[in-house]
Amino acid sequence: MRKKIVKLGIMGGTFNPIHQGHLVAAEIIRDEFKLNEVLFVPSGKPPHKDNNEIASPRHRWMMTLLATATNDYFSTSSIEIERKGESYTYDTIVSLKKIYGEEVECYFITGADAIAQISTWHKVENLPSLAKFIAASRPGYKLDMEKIEPSFRKSTYLIEIPALAISSTEIRKRVKEGKTIKYLVPEVVEKYIYKNNLYR
Ligand code: NAP
């Protein structure tokens, strides 16, 4: 039987690839916000993105599944990779509320750079009533709350995660240049990247 989830973290991202920074961020936020579960949701077709450098949804979902397997509080959803068209956060939260129950309190977690653009998101006016938003930032990144859509200011939290000094862009670049990515990603993800010849 599914355990009762009162507070659900929804970790949204492209995860191209997932790295230790994402995992540390999710764990720190789970602990601070007392979340019952953090569900990682790799985007299928990320909105606002040129898809050239992006590994296939299936590879990104597999790496996310492998990386989250050892944390009892973490799980991974294929909801966005199975849905046709753009991966809109609005659609994802609405679908997850149907699965977990309308009363579940949702916390959508993603990078602060992405949250800074929230005013351009699909059905933005409906988002504040559906979830709270947690912007995870890299050290030194300043999210100007004044620039955030006023309706979000009360329901948006900013949290600095030092481990987010690691970035997916840097990992892809290192793989391309033949440099080590050991300890930047879980070992199982490192092996998966090489086995499937990703980011070459
Ligand atoms: P992105 O441009 O790939 O990432 C923006 C920044 O945030 C990068 O520095 C990235 O670092 C970081 N980041 C991404 N996901 C993160 C996470 N879960 N935790 C911590 N840092 C994270 O952003 P994106 O992946 O396209 O979008 C992020 C989320 O917002 C996705 O779930 C996406 O579907 C959603 N979104 C929705 C809409 C919409 O509904 N219209 C529009 C845009 C985005 P790394 O590269 O190291 O991950």
Boltz pocket constraint, residues with backbone or C-beta under 6 A from the ligand:
constraints:
  - pocket:
      binder: B
      contacts: [[A, 11], [A, 12], [A, 13], [A, 14], [A, 15], [A, 16], [A, 17], [A, 21], [A, 22], [A, 25], [A, 41], [A, 43], [A, 46], [A, 47], [A, 48], [A, 49], [A, 87], [A, 88], [A, 89], [A, 90], [A, 109], [A, 110], [A, 111], [A, 112], [A, 113], [A, 114], [A, 120], [A, 121], [A, 122], [A, 136], [A, 164], [A, 166], [A, 167], [A, 168], [A, 169]]
      max_distance: 6.0
